[in-house]
Amino acid sequence: MTGQNIFLIGFMGAGKSTVALALQRRYHTDLIEMDQEIEKRERKTIPEIFQTYGEPYFRELETGFLKNLETSKRTVISCGGGVPLKEANVEAMRQKGKIVWLSAAPGTVYDRIHTDQGRPVLAGKMDLQHIAALMEERREKYSRAADFLVHTDGKTAEEIAKEVWVALEEAALGSGELYDPGDPYMLQRQQEGQELQYEYNHTRPSEGKKRQELMKKMFAEIGEDCYVEPPLHANWGGRHVHLGNRVYANFNLTLVDDTDIYIGDCTMIGPNVTIATGSHPLEPHLREQGLQKNHPVRIGKNVWIGAGAVLVPGITVGDGAVIGAGSIVTKDVPAYTVAVGNPCRVIRKLER
């Protein structure tokens, strides 16, 4: 993740406040409770604001808060249940961060809040049927606003916080936008993959079964009868690598797998091949900040990549293609062609 703010939305009782606290504890973010901030500024409780000025006035306070929000670092903002109902609020949140919808079943919500008298929207109507109807009424607004949906039923706040963080992290890696790869919790997950890779690379030649078991843990997806000759060098230990069936890779495969690499069935990869998804900005001041962006690589079925070839970020190689040894692939390679050289160019077509 970059330094983007995290806006937690959802119906009252969905767990926004407790998850916000868990995110703050686990990932050392700043935290803002929107309702608490509004109460401080108005010097009245939310029920008092509703009673004195009415709900429309309170909704305007929410909009003003979001429009004027400024943060100096990544901040979790726990929003009131009605915040996403106004398009102006949604637009303000989108400009300043990512929106995560925490969802819960009506029965879960009722169990959590039925003794809470500080819910003016439910004043005199604190029953399961009304809660379910109001949640359904707001569902479409929440869905349209959210970048991510996380279900909270049956999970601890810590489990939900981790799920939120991982979803945002994976989205940053695959967005094509600049992000900070030095985020400590991103590095922690990256290291977990590298530990598995280290174990894989230090298996004995006779430990074929162990290698297969490790590959299933390392790769995002792996089909039948795949084999990668150790040593493998992958930024994330293969975490974002998707292998079809019967994929074979020779010694010293290097995968800059900061985002997805897809390799289709029956593809063969020669020794010392590099497939990269990560790149850096041209602007020196952005590189100085350590920022990076990623673009996925897609390799089709029955492709043969010769020894020492390099595939740069964002490349697509079509089914049945052959890439000559030592080629530097800077543009997409069409299906059923032979492409060679630096930069790699198509030199002939192949029969299907």
N, C-alpha and C positions, 0 to 999 in steps of 0.2 A: 504494500500500500504506500501511496505517497502521503502527504500530510492532510489528506482530505478529511473533512468532518463526517461524522456518522449520525444521521438523523434516525431515531427509532420512532416509528409510528405504529399505530394499532389501537384497538378498542381498549377502553379502561379495563384493567385487570389482566391484560395480555402479558404483563411482566416487564414493561419498559423500564421502570425505575430500578428494579432488582438487577436486570441484565445490564443496564447502564453502569451500575456500581461494580458488577463483575468485570465488565470491560475496563473500567478505570483501574481496578486492582490488578488484573492480569496483564494489561498492556500499557499501563501508566499513561493513560490519556487524561486530558482534562474532561470535566463533566459539568453539564448545565442541565438543571431541571427547569424546563420552561415555566411550568405553573408556579414553582417557587420564586423564580425571578420576577414574574408578573406580580405575585403577591407582595414581594419586597417593594417594588416600584409603586404600587398602588396603596400600599399599607393597609390592605384588606385581604381577607381570605377569598378564595375563588367563590364559595357560596355567597359571601357578602357582596362581591362584585356583581354576581348574577342578580341578587335581590335588589341591590341599589340601582344598578344601571341597565340590567337586562343582558341577555345573551349576545345580541348584536354588538354591543360595546366591548364585551370580552373578546369576541372574535376579531375585532379590529385591533385590540391589544396584541393578540397573537401575531397578526400580520405585521404590525409595526415592529415587534420584537425580531421577527425573522429578517425583515428588510434591513434592520440596523445591526444585525449580528456581525461581530468581528471577532475572529480568533487568531491567536498567534501561533498555535500548534494544533495538532489533531485533537478534536474535541468531540465527545459524545453528547448529543443533545436529545434528551428524553422529552418527546412532544406530547401535548395533550391529545386526547382521542379525536377531537374535532378538527385538528390542524389540517389534515389532507383534504378536507371538504371544500376548501377554497383553492382555485387554480393559482391565484397569486402566491399563496403559501407554498404550493408545490414548486412553482417556478423559482422562488427564492431559495428553497432547499436545494434544488438541482444545481443552481449556480454556485453553491457553497459546499457541496459534499455529495455523499451517496445516501439513499433513502432505503431503510430496511424495515419491512413490515413484519412485526411479530404477531403471529396469529394464534388464537386459542379457540377451543370449542366453547359454545355458549354455557354449557354446564361447568366447565373449568372457570370461566369468568365469574359466573354466579357464586361458585364456592369461594372464590378469592375476595369478592367485594360485597357480598350481601349484608354484612354487618357494618359497612362503611357508610356513615351518614354524610360524608363530605363529597357527594357526587350529585351536583345540582341537576345534571341532565336526566338523572334517574329519580329525582325527587318525587315520592309518592308512587313510583312505578318500579320498585325494586323487586321484580319477579322474573323468573326464567323466560317466560314467554315474551315479555317486552324486551328483554335483553337480546334474545335471539332475533326478534324482528328488527331491532335497531342495528344490530351487527350486519344483518343481511342488507339492510338499506345502505350501509356504508361500504359494503364489500367492494363494489366496483370502483369507488373512489380510491380506496386503499390500493387496490390492484393496479390501477393506472398510475398511481404516484410512485409505487415502489420499484426500486432497482433490483431488490432481492426479497424473497419471502422465506421466513424461517418459522416453522411450527414450534410451539413451546410446550404443548401438552406432554406431560410425563417426563420432562427434562429438568435438570437442575439449572440454576442461573449460570453456573460455570460452563456447563455443556452448551447452553445456548450461546453464550459469549464466544466460545471457541468456534462454534459453527458460523456465527456472524463474521468473525475475523477471517476465517479460512475462505469463506465465500467472497469477501471483499478482496482478499489477497490474490486469489486465483483470477478474479476479474481484472485486477490491475496487471497481472502478468500477461494476459491475453488481449488486452485492450488496444495495443498499438500506440498507447500514449506513454509519456514519460512517467517513470516511477523511481523510487529509491530502492535499489536491490540490497542496500545495507541495513534495511529495517531488521532489528534484532530478532524478531519473531519469525520473519521470513527466513533469515539465516539459520535459525534453529531447525525449521522444517527441512530446509535444504540439507543441513548436516545429517538429518536422519536418513535421507536417501543416500548420501555419500557413505555413511557407515555401512549400509547394506551393500553398496558397490564395492567397498573395501573388502568386505567378507567374500563377495563373489570373486573378486580378482585374486584372492589368496586361497581359493579352493584348489585341491589337487586334481590332476587330469582324470583320476579314477572316480571323482565325486560327481558324476553326471546327475544323479538324482538330486543332490543338494543344490547344484546349479539351477536346475529346473525350478525347484522350490523358491530359491532366492529371486529368480527372474519374475515369478508371479507376484512377489512382494514389491519388487523394484519398479516394474513398468505399470503405466496406467491401464493398459490392456495388452494381453498377449494371447495369440492363438495357439493352435496345436503345432508341435514339432518345430518350434523356433530354437535357434541356437546362436549365441554371440560368443565368439572366442575371447577369452580374457587376454590382455587387460582391456576393459571398457573404461572410457573416460567421459563422464556425463556430469554436467553442472548440478543437476538434481538427482543424480543416480538413476535416471530413467523415469522419474515421476510423471513427466508429461509426454512420454513416448507411447505410441499406440502401434502395436505390431499385429499384422494379420497372421494367417497360417503359413507355416513353412518358410519363415524369413530366416536368412542366414547372413551373418556379418563376420568378417575375418578380423584378425588381430588389430588392436589399436583404433577401434572405432571411437571417434570423438563426437559427442552430441552436446551442443550448447542448447540444452532442453529447458530454457527458461519459460517457454510456452510450448504448445503442442507440436509434436512431430508425428506424422502419420506415415506408416510404411505398409504397403499392401501385400497381399498374399504372394508367396513364391519369389519375392525380391531377393537378390543376391548383392551383397556389398563387399567389395574388395578390401584389402588391408589399408590402414592409414587414411581412411576416408573421414572427412569432417562435414557435419551437417549442423548448421548454426541457425538459431532463431533470434538471438540477442544482438542488438546493435546500439550504437551510441549517437547522441546528437552531434551535428556538425558544429554547432556553436561552442566555442571553447569554454565560455563561462558556464554553460550547462554541463559540459563534461567535468569541469572542475568541481561541480556539486555532486558528481558521482551518479548522475541520472542515466537511465537506460530505457529502451523500449524494445518490444519484441514483435515478431511477425511469424506465424506458423509456417511450417514446411510440410508439403504434401507430396508423397511419393506413391505412385500407383502400383498396380499389380504386375508381377512378372517383369520387374525392372532389373537391369544389371548395371551396377555402378562400379567402374574400374578403380583400381588402386590409386590412392592419393588424390582422388577428386575432392573438390570443395563445393558445397552447396550453401549459398548465402541466404539470409533471412527472407522469408516470403515466397520462396520458389515453389513451383508446382512441376512435378515430372509426371507425364502421362503414362498410362498403361503400356507395357511392352517396350519402353524406351531403353536405349543403351547409351551410357555416358562413358566416354573414353577415359583411360587412366590419365591422371594429372590434370583433368579439366577443371576450370573454374566456372561454375554455373552461376551466372548473374541474371539470367532471364529464364522464363518458363520453357520447358522442353516438351514439345508436342508428343502425343502418344505414337508409338510405333515408328520412331525415328532413331537414327544414330547421330549423336552430338558429341563433338570433341573440341579441345583447344582452350585457349585463354585469350579472350572470353569464349566460352563454350558456344559453338554454332552447329546447327544441323547440317550434316553432309549427305545424308541419304534417308530414304523412307524404307520401311520394312513391311513385309507382307503380314497381314493379321493372322 
